[in-house]
Amino acid sequence: MLLKNKVAMIYEAGGSIGGAVARAFARDGATLFLTGHVRAPIEAIAKDIVSAGGSAEAAEVDALDEQAVDRHLKSVIDKAGRVDISFNAVGIPDSGILGVPLVELGVEQFSLPIVTYATTYFLTARLAARRMVENKSGVIMTVSATHSREGIPLVGGYGPAQAAKEALTRDLSAELAPHGIRVIGLRPQAMLETRTIKNAFEPRAKAAGMTWEQWQEMLASRTHRKRLMTLVEMANVAVFVASDKASGMTGTTVNLSMGSLDD
Ligand SMILES: NC(=O)c1ccc[n+]([C@@H]2O[C@H](COP(=O)([O-])OP(=O)(O)OC[C@H]3O[C@@H](n4cnc5c(N)ncnc54)[C@H](OP(=O)(O)O)[C@@H]3O)[C@@H](O)[C@H]2O)c1
């Protein structure tokens, strides 16, 4: 029970990563406040968590709307007294972002992921930090991707967006850690159970003349364990990072590429 008595916010808990992190946080004893821009998926996850004996509430909140995020945080503080963990798991659809060579890419299509990812992370982190600073304690987390650190073709502004999030993690930590607030990102590679990976990689496999199974094997062969990480393994790291056991960690993004990407 690494997160017993911790109050955790998860933005976009209806997504693959947000949902896996929510379930793992609940298993380790956190009280959860789940948000999403659509109500049904987060209500379903909250219901599952409560049926399994955990504590979770769901609320429809647009994680790009400053006033909505702040209003919701205030309601959480009113109910639970504080917020200990804030996890931003927002992922916008890749369909309007990937697949176009940079030389042909329009400015709006290029900037969409950069502005959206950086803004939602900034907003949710800043608003949580304002509450956490009163208790001189808290953990702010998000998720990025290996695109932040390697050159990948046809991903438009997605790589710069992930690099921006990792830079923001470092900068937030530099300002907030002196006030007791740790800021840490997770950088998973590809978790095959997620729709994100299938949607992003299936067309690339096809274009390379490979089957989906051959593509998965190719990705797995680049890791030291010769297999890709699972959502549960990623979420277990999230639990540790969010817990007081990780009090020595801040200002960094944890490399979860299982050896395929050097630090
Ligand atoms: N899956 C992986 O293996 C993996 C690996 C490395 C990095 N990542 C990155 O991690 C992030 C999350 O990935 P994921 O697999 O959990 O994605 P996901 O399953 O698509 O979840 C993303 C969540 O964000 C929501 N969302 C979409 N557009 C939004 C908007 N405009 N404002 C607020 N929320 C919005 C989605 O809602 P809807 O369901 O309504 O669309 C969904 O709840 C993405 O940036 C992804 O690229 C994923």
The ligand as an SDF file (V2000), in Angstrom:
LIG
                    3D

 48 52  0  0  0  0  0  0  0  0999 V2000
    0.0520    3.8440  -25.4720 N   0  0  0  0  0  0  0  0  0  0  0  0
    1.3610    3.7760  -25.4440 C   0  0  0  0  0  0  0  0  0  0  0  0
    1.9850    2.6890  -25.5260 O   0  0  0  0  0  0  0  0  0  0  0  0
    2.1760    5.0360  -25.2970 C   0  0  0  0  0  0  0  0  0  0  0  0
    3.5550    4.9550  -25.2250 C   0  0  0  0  0  0  0  0  0  0  0  0
    4.2980    6.1390  -25.0820 C   0  0  0  0  0  0  0  0  0  0  0  0
    3.6360    7.3490  -25.0220 C   0  0  0  0  0  0  0  0  0  0  0  0
    2.2800    7.4010  -25.1240 N   0  0  0  0  0  0  0  0  0  0  0  0
    1.6610    8.7130  -25.0780 C   0  0  0  0  0  0  0  0  0  0  0  0
    0.9320    8.8630  -23.8540 O   0  0  0  0  0  0  0  0  0  0  0  0
   -0.2370    9.6760  -24.0530 C   0  0  0  0  0  0  0  0  0  0  0  0
   -1.4820    8.8840  -23.6290 C   0  0  0  0  0  0  0  0  0  0  0  0
   -1.5020    7.6800  -24.3700 O   0  0  0  0  0  0  0  0  0  0  0  0
   -2.6960    6.6270  -24.2890 P   0  0  0  0  0  0  0  0  0  0  0  0
   -2.2350    5.4040  -25.0210 O   0  0  0  0  0  0  0  0  0  0  0  0
   -3.2070    6.5050  -22.9090 O   0  0  0  0  0  0  0  0  0  0  0  0
   -3.7920    7.3700  -25.1950 O   0  0  0  0  0  0  0  0  0  0  0  0
   -5.3950    7.1850  -25.2020 P   0  0  0  0  0  0  0  0  0  0  0  0
   -5.7740    5.8180  -24.7720 O   0  0  0  0  0  0  0  0  0  0  0  0
   -5.8670    7.6910  -26.5140 O   0  0  0  0  0  0  0  0  0  0  0  0
   -5.8410    8.1860  -24.0530 O   0  0  0  0  0  0  0  0  0  0  0  0
   -5.7680    9.5580  -24.2240 C   0  0  0  0  0  0  0  0  0  0  0  0
   -6.8530   10.2240  -23.4370 C   0  0  0  0  0  0  0  0  0  0  0  0
   -6.8450   11.6310  -23.7500 O   0  0  0  0  0  0  0  0  0  0  0  0
   -8.1680   11.9910  -24.1900 C   0  0  0  0  0  0  0  0  0  0  0  0
   -8.2130   13.1320  -25.1280 N   0  0  0  0  0  0  0  0  0  0  0  0
   -8.2530   13.1150  -26.4800 C   0  0  0  0  0  0  0  0  0  0  0  0
   -8.3260   14.3650  -26.9780 N   0  0  0  0  0  0  0  0  0  0  0  0
   -8.3430   15.1860  -25.9190 C   0  0  0  0  0  0  0  0  0  0  0  0
   -8.4230   16.5920  -25.7640 C   0  0  0  0  0  0  0  0  0  0  0  0
   -8.4620   17.4150  -26.8230 N   0  0  0  0  0  0  0  0  0  0  0  0
   -8.4140   17.1140  -24.5240 N   0  0  0  0  0  0  0  0  0  0  0  0
   -8.3620   16.3050  -23.4470 C   0  0  0  0  0  0  0  0  0  0  0  0
   -8.2980   14.9710  -23.5270 N   0  0  0  0  0  0  0  0  0  0  0  0
   -8.2780   14.4170  -24.7360 C   0  0  0  0  0  0  0  0  0  0  0  0
   -8.7480   10.7370  -24.7960 C   0  0  0  0  0  0  0  0  0  0  0  0
  -10.1590   10.8420  -24.8680 O   0  0  0  0  0  0  0  0  0  0  0  0
  -10.9780   10.0870  -26.0250 P   0  0  0  0  0  0  0  0  0  0  0  0
  -10.9990    8.6430  -25.6080 O   0  0  0  0  0  0  0  0  0  0  0  0
  -12.2970   10.7460  -26.0040 O   0  0  0  0  0  0  0  0  0  0  0  0
  -10.2170   10.3060  -27.3000 O   0  0  0  0  0  0  0  0  0  0  0  0
   -8.2540    9.7010  -23.8110 C   0  0  0  0  0  0  0  0  0  0  0  0
   -9.0260    9.6880  -22.6380 O   0  0  0  0  0  0  0  0  0  0  0  0
   -0.2060   10.0330  -25.5520 C   0  0  0  0  0  0  0  0  0  0  0  0
    0.4960   11.2330  -25.7210 O   0  0  0  0  0  0  0  0  0  0  0  0
    0.5960    8.9030  -26.1530 C   0  0  0  0  0  0  0  0  0  0  0  0
    1.1610    9.2510  -27.3900 O   0  0  0  0  0  0  0  0  0  0  0  0
    1.5330    6.2810  -25.2600 C   0  0  0  0  0  0  0  0  0  0  0  0
  1  2  1  0
  2  3  2  0
  2  4  1  0
  4  5  1  0
  4 48  2  0
  5  6  2  0
  6  7  1  0
  7  8  2  0
  8  9  1  0
  8 48  1  0
  9 10  1  0
  9 46  1  0
 10 11  1  0
 11 12  1  0
 11 44  1  0
 12 13  1  0
 13 14  1  0
 14 15  2  0
 14 16  1  0
 14 17  1  0
 17 18  1  0
 18 19  2  0
 18 20  1  0
 18 21  1  0
 21 22  1  0
 22 23  1  0
 23 24  1  0
 23 42  1  0
 24 25  1  0
 25 26  1  0
 25 36  1  0
 26 27  1  0
 26 35  1  0
 27 28  2  0
 28 29  1  0
 29 30  1  0
 29 35  2  0
 30 31  1  0
 30 32  2  0
 32 33  1  0
 33 34  2  0
 34 35  1  0
 36 37  1  0
 36 42  1  0
 37 38  1  0
 38 39  2  0
 38 40  1  0
 38 41  1  0
 42 43  1  0
 44 45  1  0
 44 46  1  0
 46 47  1  0
M  CHG  2   8   1  16  -1
M  END
$$$$
